[in-house]
């Protein structure tokens, strides 16, 4: 229904890690082992995501608040999950760290570094503007973030 390149926040649509999906019921009834979220990052054994716990039409009262999570492939119970202070618009897995970027309330935005192993926060850095959807890439020692104001910034390791 939506594409990976569409930068809107589509209602009732998620990125899905799985093999069977019923579009008519929002993937909630037919394939219960699907892993889904607004954004996903995957390594060889784990899916990391940002999204609601349920898919009952994206209603916070039924589906809960947005959360960050890590789930082993084929498992329903997350290895860990936690709330984050930003609305995640970009996420990238780099080694043992998961980097998230997004707006923070009335402040422009920030980057969070999260331990992929246990979900603990490792660091945070302010951004001058919100990131574009899925606009982050990691290379050894550097993190590039494309911003909605047209800038691309580079954060470097110490």
C-alpha positions in Angstrom: 0.0 0.0 0.0 2.9 2.3 0.6 6.5 2.3 -0.5 9.8 2.5 1.2 10.6 5.8 -0.4 7.3 7.6 0.7 8.3 10.0 3.5 4.8 10.3 4.9 3.8 8.6 8.1 1.1 6.3 6.6 -1.9 5.3 8.7 -2.3 1.5 9.1 0.8 0.6 7.2 4.1 -0.9 8.5 7.3 -2.2 7.3 7.0 -6.0 7.7 9.6 -8.8 8.3 7.9 -12.0 7.4 6.6 -14.2 4.5 2.8 -14.1 4.7 0.6 -11.1 5.0 -3.1 -10.4 4.5 -3.6 -6.8 3.4 -7.3 -6.9 4.1 -6.8 -7.3 7.8 -3.6 -5.4 8.3 -1.5 -8.5 8.9 -3.1 -8.9 12.3 -5.1 -12.1 11.9 -3.4 -14.5 9.4 0.3 -14.5 10.2 0.9 -13.8 13.8 4.7 -14.4 13.6 5.3 -11.2 11.5 7.6 -8.6 12.9 6.6 -5.1 12.0 7.3 -1.5 12.7 7.5 2.0 11.3 11.2 1.4 10.7 13.2 -1.9 10.8 16.9 -2.8 10.8 18.0 -6.4 10.5 21.1 -8.4 11.1 21.7 -12.1 10.7 19.5 -13.1 13.7 17.6 -10.1 15.1 15.1 -7.6 13.8 15.2 -4.1 15.5 12.2 -1.9 15.1 10.3 1.2 16.1 6.5 0.9 16.2 3.5 0.0 18.2 3.0 -3.3 20.0 -0.3 -4.1 18.2 -1.8 -3.5 14.8 -5.4 -2.8 15.6 -5.7 0.2 13.2 -2.9 2.2 14.7 -4.9 3.3 17.7 -2.8 4.3 20.7 -5.5 3.2 23.1 -5.5 -0.3 21.7 -1.9 -0.7 20.3 0.0 1.2 23.0 2.7 3.9 22.6 5.5 3.7 20.1 8.5 1.7 21.4 11.9 0.6 20.2 12.4 -3.2 20.3 14.7 -6.1 19.3 13.2 -9.5 18.4 14.9 -12.7 17.3 13.8 -14.0 13.9 10.7 -16.2 14.3 10.0 -15.1 17.9 7.0 -13.1 19.1 8.4 -12.0 22.4 11.0 -9.2 22.2 14.5 -9.6 23.6 14.1 -6.1 24.8 11.9 -3.1 24.3 12.0 0.5 25.6 10.5 3.9 25.1 12.6 6.6 23.5 12.2 10.4 23.7 12.1 11.0 20.0 9.7 10.1 17.1 12.2 7.9 15.1 12.4 8.9 11.4 15.8 7.3 10.7 17.4 4.1 12.1 20.6 2.3 11.2 22.4 -0.7 12.8 26.2 -0.3 13.0 28.0 -3.2 14.7 26.7 -3.4 18.3 25.0 0.0 18.2 21.6 1.1 16.9 21.5 4.7 15.9 18.1 6.5 15.8 17.3 10.1 14.7 14.1 12.1 15.0 12.4 15.1 16.4 12.2 15.6 20.1 9.0 17.5 21.1 9.5 21.2 20.3 13.3 20.9 20.0 14.5 20.2 16.4 15.8 16.7 16.7 18.5 14.4 18.1 20.5 11.2 17.4 20.4 8.5 20.0 22.9 5.6 20.2 21.4 2.5 21.7 23.1 -0.8 22.6 21.8 -3.5 20.2 22.4 -6.1 22.9 20.3 -4.8 25.7 18.6 -1.6 24.5 20.4 0.8 26.9 21.2 4.3 25.8 24.8 4.9 24.9 24.7 8.5 23.9 22.8 11.4 22.3 23.6 14.3 20.1 21.5 17.3 19.0 20.6 17.9 15.4 19.9 21.3 13.9 16.8 20.0 12.0 14.7 16.8 11.8 16.1 14.0 9.6 14.5 12.9 6.4 12.7 9.6 6.6 15.3 6.7 6.6 18.0 9.4 5.9 20.9 8.0 7.9 23.9 5.8 6.9 26.9 4.5 9.0 30.4 3.8 7.7 33.3 2.9 10.0 33.8 5.8 12.4 31.1 8.1 10.8 27.4 8.6 10.8 25.8 10.7 8.0 22.4 12.2 8.6 20.3 13.9 5.8 18.2 16.7 7.3 14.9 18.2 6.2 16.6 21.6 5.8 18.6 20.2 3.0 21.9 19.7 4.9 23.8 16.5 5.4 25.8 16.3 8.6 28.6 13.9 9.6 29.0 12.7 13.2 32.4 11.1 13.9 33.6 8.7 16.6 36.0 9.8 19.2 
